[in-house]
Amino acid sequence: MTVYLHSLGCKVNQYDTEALAEQFRAAGFDVSDAPEGCDVCVINSCTVTAVADQKSRQAIRHFRRMNPDACIVLSGCMVQAYPEKAAALEAADIVAGVRDQEKIIAEVRDFFAQKQSGETPAPLVDVREHDRDESFQNMPIETFRGRTRAFIKIQDGCDRRCSYCIIPTARGRSRSRTPEDLEAELRTIRDAGYREVVLVGINFCCYGPDLGLSFTDPVELACRMGFDRVRIGSLEFDNIDRASIEALAKHPNFCPQFHVSLQSGSDTTLRRMHRNYDTAAYEALCRTLRETFPDGTVTTDIMTGFPGETEEDFEASLAFAKKIGFEKIHVFPFSPRAGTPAAKMEPQVPKAVRKERCRRMIALGDELREAFLQKQVGRTVEVLCETFEDGFVTGYTKNYTPVRFPAGSALHNELVSVLLTGVDREHDACVGVLTT
């Protein structure tokens, strides 16, 4: 039988989807790159916003129309956070939470066994709640399909309770992967030919306290294992100090790209969000990162229209983002999540105002992005080649600057030297020419 897996949301979800794909392969399924004609379609859902929920519902309906007789599986964060809402989606045959993904294959087999016996399989809902004693679920991977870099999950869950966020409900308490399990997977990925590895987690910097370790330990482990590049995923404002930053700087193969979630540049709004920092502390962290890594980049997430956000608060957020000079900003309007304090906060900012502020923050982000890319022109940089299309190779520098250059072949997974000659706004990238 063939299975297609569709991942929504963050890099942790992408890792979980790849781990599921490997389990299906080990069980004798063929993993397809396209959903047409597949016997099984798995949607690994995200629920960080209402739009994410909508995408999951659309995917279920789409795959059902495409494959009327297939087994449709809905799993992931949306299911774990809102099991009743997920169970009500009639197009799904199996609804499995984050904690129950290791049982999906057995449930799929039961589904087809019932069909073969002439029965009509009843919808199955299998969602266990998280508990305080839960440990990291080790589902190692051996490859990362279609990718030059491999994402490796080192941490799951979050102990923070930001007032807008449903992810602690979806992912449970923070828990860390043991160094032994991590080292074994890193060795497998390295031996498979991956030159770059990206370590990811739900709250990356909360890795370690349950094991008596720090978030820098898995990064340093990966750096010592011979990868050309070691990158880290999104960071929250936890456990980051000058000593940890200096520990990372000791490794020449560490990639100086830092995505540090800001959410708002207004201290008033940050307090309402229950964030654990203020703008002064955030600015000091960015200053330390840039002093330590002169070629580093700092990118972020910013939310607009949080409940109670006044025009003055938003203007403060705009001014702060401009002051920091982020290399890239991911902007999104506030999306109320049932079960979070922010969903009931007053006053709620009208949706039209949220979107208008989002547009203005995106415009600032575009200006900062253009300035950053223009600043790279004239430099000679090392690029890890990823894709090849229409005679152009696209790859990334260590600080995650996208680069396009003409080439006669794909150069997939090769490290090359490129002189940056301009900016391609259509592709949000620098353009250049090979020097080696």
Phi, psi and omega in degrees: 000156181249147180227140174241133181245129184242118184254134175242147172095216196279177180293331175297317177298321179297320176296313181301321179295318179294323177296320176296319179301318180293325177294319178296316179300316180297334180272003175098006178275152169267125180270120185263149175273356181221147185280342185301128174075009182283150178280331182226135174235123181248125176253115176265103195276160172241153179221024185294334177220169175296328178296322178297318176300316180299319179297323178295315179298318179297320181296317179301310181297319182297313182291328177294317178295322183289323184228079187301329184262003183285162170270116182261121182247128174248123181224182172098200192292322179300317180296314184293322182282323185227069185298323181292319178296319179293320181294336181281353180279102191294337183285348180269133178271324181230129179241113187233133180283178180301322183284349190247014185292334180290347180263357187299318184297316178298322179291324176295317179298319178298322179302312183286330176296320178295319179296319180295330180277002178092000179277161171259109185301132176281146177304138182247127176242120185228094183226110174265139176288151174292154175227165187293333184266007183297138178253170179297131180273111184272109177232077189292157178241160178246344180205170176227098190307130173072011184241143172279326177253148180252132174271131180235122182277126179247346186209149178222157176081172181206132178268351177287151178233063175300142193291345182257354198254130178264355188298323175301327176290320182286327189247348178082191183288159179294134178211148191245151177277140181291147178302327181295313178295319181295315182299320180297318180289320178300321180296318179297315181294318178297315182292339177281355174104006179285129181266341180231136177234141179243116178273128187228159176197165177293315172228082192309315186285356174267009172296135163114321185304326179289347179245003184073029184234177177243160179295342178284339183298310178294330178293314180294325176301310180297321180297326181282349188269004170097008174291145175293327182219138173233122184240156177240154181277200184299143181246142166257170187274061180231133169061018178264117176224177183299323181297319180291323178294317179294329177296320179292325184292346180287347187252113183294340179268003174283133182271121185277063176239121186235114175259100186249111184297126176261310181076317175201146175262017177249125179297325178299314180292320178302321178295319179292331177283348185064037174282157188256036178201168170239178185295328179296317179293321180295317179297320179296321178297314179299322179296317179295317179300316184284330175291322183282324182237084184302333179262010183282164176236147176236117178241169188202173170247138175227131179259140177244148175076027175298147181310130180087354180292117177273172176298325178294320177299316181294319178299322177296322179294317176301312183296322181292318178299320178292322180297316179292323180072050181303146177284338175197144179234128170266116186248138177209147177282153177304135178233110183296130179250118178305136181096358177250150179303323184296333180296337182251000181292150176233147356276145172284135179283131180306145184303320181297323179290319177304313183292321180294319176293324176300316180299318181291322178290322177298319179299318176296317178301321178296320178297315181294322179296315179299316180297320179296311182297319179297326180294337181280341184297135181099347180273153170255123189232159174267129184239132171268116188284137183239297187244160180222120182207134178054037177080007180239135171267139174241135177207189185227148173277177179296326179270015173070033169280122177287138184227134174241138177208150180289143180204156181272351179210173189290325183057027186303129176069016176263146173264122183229161178260130184228131172273122181278125187245349182182189182236132176255098184294326181300322181257007180051053186210162167275153174244156183195190180227145179297139173249348177226000000 
